[in-house]
Amino acid sequence: MTQDKFSVAIVGGGLCGVACAVGLLKLGIKSTVFEATPKFGEVGAGVGLGPNALRALEGLGILDAVMARVEDKEFADRRSLFVSGHGTHETVYDYENSTEWTVADAGLAIHRAAFLDALVPLLDPQTTQFNKRCSSITTLPSGVHRIHFTDGTTHDADLVVGADGIRSTTRGAVVDESAADKLLQFTNTVAYRGLVPTEALVRDGLKTDLTKRLHMFLGIDKHLVVFPIKSGKIINIVAFSTDNSVPVGSVAVPGPWVQPVPQQELLDEYAGWGPDVRIMLNHMKTPSKWFIHALKPLDTFIRGRIALVGDAAHSMCPHLGSGVGQGFEDVYVLCQLLAHPSTNLSNLEDVLRAYDTVRRPRANMVLERSFRAGVIYESFGKPGYGLQDMEGHLAGIWEPIWRHDLSGDISTAMAALSAS
Ligand SMILES: Cc1cc2nc3c(=O)[nH]c(=O)nc-3n(C[C@H](O)[C@H](O)[C@H](O)COP(=O)(O)OP(=O)(O)OC[C@H]3O[C@@H](n4cnc5c(N)ncnc54)[C@H](O)[C@@H]3O)c2cc1C
């Protein structure tokens, strides 16, 4: 049985850590998940999953469990309709024109908590440990990694998966420790997030039908991403605002990266925007403000027998809604490699090198594209781009991410492993 060959510890029980534990278990590999918080939990927000993310979940054997939690209309069309944030919200670009994907092919939006609800029951509760915050990882002469926790305890594992998110501690064990702090930068963009009942928006005179499509409301230095969840009954709103007066990386955020803010701050940010934007913001009574940080592309996702997945490896701007999808691709490739018949304790480092060879270039490409997408969205209107420029920039923007041959990645990774 594969599980006897080596022990696996997963640091972080977020979307990627849990997907990894379940994916491994389905392949007969037991792991232990160490989560810093007292229980599994997710912020009350939606998350968009592109077709590539769904294919990765399918490969992991967990798509059905996730789909069982998705309400019909959550097949909201991911092919964005870009509209002006001002005036009468004229159409800027319809992504349907870019692609032959059907609605069903184009991904879905799901409430984050529903995703965990789908997967957590598939985990063995005995193999999850809560209140375990990793503080560092050391390596014993045998090559075994020792995970140190803030409560003074340790855990030894042959293989460590670092799935501890954007402020990852495990990243410090993979990249040059002195550089680790400088790799994560505030992007000068903040995001205000909220969930609003559709009914309330319509009652106040909303003209745009937000129940079927993902809408992007564009303007200079700001944009909103708006999509339906819960069968269109709830609208997920993320309002971004960027300070372009200072270079990226020059501002450090001293306080928490997520803060509750008075609604007035949000209303002031969008003063003068169009009527539907104002209606949406008026209903975000208790917005939370997220200081969007992103990693500079890492030179490696692995060291020894430690592999980073998800935001620990490639925390990116959310502008292409692709962060967790890249995390699921990581997890899918890693699980397949670990379950390969030729994988054993003695070649785990080769296995991780094969993982890094395939996953790092692609995830870093998506990371860089995600930053660039935000710049494009927030350049619409004078003195920025006009309609024709926008069409040129937006056409096909998701295609390299969505139309990707994941099984080809697995074959490439297997070939790299065989060659090592
Ligand atoms: C505003 C916004 C909108 C977004 N929208 C989308 C979208 O539509 N589509 C999309 O694909 N992505 C989106 N993303 C990105 C997506 O949320 C992340 O890529 C995803 O949550 C990463 O999952 P993860 O499991 O790697 O990390 P996380 O979900 O952050 O999980 C990390 C887990 O590790 C735990 N942990 C942290 N430190 C430690 C430690 N030291 N020891 C033990 N445990 C630890 C945490 O408690 C947490 O449970 C968005 C992000 C933002 C900010």
The ligand as an ORCA input file, in Angstrom:
! r2SCAN-3c Opt
* xyz 0 1
  C     -10.566     39.408     -2.558
  C     -10.158     38.053     -3.043
  C     -10.929     37.388     -3.982
  C     -10.521     36.143     -4.481
  N     -11.295     35.530     -5.431
  C     -10.863     34.364     -5.967
  C     -11.643     33.701     -6.980
  O     -12.722     34.132     -7.361
  N     -11.130     32.552     -7.518
  C      -9.933     32.017     -7.102
  O      -9.496     30.977     -7.645
  N      -9.207     32.600     -6.127
  C      -9.643     33.744     -5.551
  N      -8.920     34.332     -4.570
  C      -7.691     33.657     -4.101
  C      -8.040     32.481     -3.197
  O      -8.805     32.951     -2.104
  C      -6.762     31.828     -2.681
  O      -5.933     31.506     -3.785
  C      -7.077     30.558     -1.891
  O      -7.900     30.818     -0.770
  C      -5.763     29.920     -1.435
  O      -6.037     28.725     -0.766
  P      -4.927     28.114      0.172
  O      -5.511     26.834      0.703
  O      -3.616     28.075     -0.522
  O      -4.742     29.178      1.359
  P      -5.812     29.599      2.450
  O      -7.182     29.411      1.959
  O      -5.373     30.939      2.934
  O      -5.593     28.532      3.626
  C      -4.431     28.531      4.434
  C      -4.761     27.772      5.721
  O      -3.550     27.599      6.467
  C      -3.770     27.977      7.819
  N      -2.479     28.458      8.321
  C      -1.888     29.660      8.069
  N      -0.686     29.714      8.661
  C      -0.510     28.515      9.282
  C       0.557     27.970     10.039
  N       1.675     28.657     10.282
  N       0.409     26.711     10.547
  C      -0.727     25.969     10.297
  N      -1.765     26.457      9.571
  C      -1.649     27.704      9.065
  C      -4.848     29.038      7.757
  O      -5.543     29.147      9.000
  C      -5.727     28.517      6.627
  O      -6.705     27.626      7.107
  C      -9.313     35.548     -4.018
  C      -8.551     36.195     -3.040
  C      -8.969     37.431     -2.548
  C      -8.120     38.099     -1.482
*
